[in-house]
């Protein structure tokens, strides 16, 4: 017969707490970064706004005469 009871031949060990915590932390960091970049660059990537349009820098506080 092929087997010796109801167990299979592959029994992986579960990862330790530190590895689970590290994996969840790195995964959450990756998704936060992706959502942050989507918020900053999403309209440009979806062609809803041109990259050269103003984004709040430069012209504030400057008068016409120098």
C-alpha positions as CSV (number, residue, x, y, z in Angstrom):
1,X,0.0,0.0,0.0
2,X,1.1,3.6,-0.6
3,X,0.2,5.2,2.7
4,X,0.5,4.5,6.3
5,X,-2.7,6.0,7.6
6,X,-4.5,9.3,7.0
7,X,-1.4,11.5,7.1
8,X,0.2,12.7,3.9
9,X,4.0,12.8,3.2
10,X,4.3,16.6,3.2
11,X,3.9,18.3,6.6
12,X,5.3,21.8,6.6
13,X,6.1,23.6,9.8
14,X,4.3,26.8,10.6
15,X,6.5,29.9,10.7
16,X,7.4,31.5,14.0
17,X,5.7,34.6,15.4
18,X,8.6,36.8,14.4
19,X,8.4,35.8,10.8
20,X,4.6,36.2,10.7
21,X,4.9,39.7,12.3
22,X,7.6,40.7,9.9
23,X,5.7,39.4,6.9
24,X,2.5,41.3,7.9
25,X,4.5,44.5,8.6
26,X,6.3,44.4,5.3
27,X,3.1,43.6,3.5
28,X,1.3,46.5,5.1
29,X,4.2,48.9,4.4
30,X,4.1,47.9,0.7
31,X,0.3,48.5,0.4
32,X,0.6,51.9,2.2
33,X,3.3,52.9,-0.2
34,X,1.3,51.8,-3.2
35,X,-1.8,53.7,-2.0
36,X,0.3,56.8,-1.3
37,X,1.8,56.7,-4.8
38,X,-1.6,56.2,-6.3
39,X,-2.9,59.2,-4.4
40,X,0.0,61.3,-5.6
41,X,0.4,60.1,-9.2
42,X,-2.9,58.4,-9.9
43,X,-4.5,61.3,-11.9
44,X,-1.4,61.6,-14.0
45,X,-1.3,57.9,-14.8
46,X,-5.0,57.8,-15.6
47,X,-4.5,60.9,-17.8
48,X,-7.0,62.9,-15.8
49,X,-4.3,65.6,-15.2
50,X,-1.2,66.6,-17.1
51,X,2.2,66.2,-15.3
52,X,3.1,69.8,-16.1
53,X,0.0,71.3,-14.5
54,X,0.6,73.2,-11.3
55,X,0.6,71.3,-8.0
56,X,0.8,74.2,-5.6
57,X,4.4,75.2,-5.9
58,X,6.1,78.2,-7.4
59,X,3.7,81.1,-8.1
60,X,2.5,81.9,-4.6
61,X,3.6,85.2,-3.1
62,X,5.2,86.5,-6.3
63,X,4.2,89.8,-7.7
64,X,4.2,90.9,-11.4
65,X,7.0,93.4,-10.9
66,X,10.5,92.2,-9.8
